[in-house]
Amino acid sequence: MIVRDARPGELAGIGELRVAAYRAGELLSANPGYAEVLRGLGIAGTGEVLVAEENGRIVGTVMLEPFHRFSEIARSPGEAEVRALAVAPQEQHRGTGRALIAAVIERATVRGVHRLLLTTQSAMTAAQHLSRLAGFTRLQELGWSPAPACRCSHSVSCFRKRVPQPIANARSEGTPLTPA
């Protein structure tokens, strides 16, 4: 399996993969309209869509969305959101999600992101498990539950990971590269 940037002509299929994965996990029943959001992520160019490809087929996807004025949870430059982690239903539990999370963290590091944020519904236990394994911690203050009058049955949890910054070139630090 390889993880790579999505190509523009693949975005519609990637949106359908997201919807299929969310439907299989029964994650759209409380808010069926979210399917359109899943289909549209990445099309406007506000984020970087990554895909996991195996034997020429896209089997999973994730999006890195740097802070912008319409960010859902990122609040400042240096923050980015991990959006729409999705693995095709028949490909789940084979390491695809782990590979996508690792790739999005690596991409964030290269981009100079200091904090990665993501949200999960309460039913997204696999995504929460993967996030914790990757070093994300839950932020109680940023999660939310539906209002009592809302027909939604899920609460949302927010997770954060501080992204390690690349070590500066040894020459710029004044450290010799070879022993004296």
Buried (B, 14 or more C-beta within 10 A) or exposed (E): BEBEEBEEEBBEEBBEBBBBBBBBBEBBEBBEEBBEBBBEBBBEEBBBBBBBBBEEEBBBBBBBBBBEEEBEBBEEEBBBBBBBBBBBEEBBEBBBBBBBBBBBBBBBBEEEBBBBBBBBBEBBEBBBEBBEEBBBEBBEEBBEEBEEEEEEEBEBBBBBBEBEEEEEEEEEEEEEEEEE
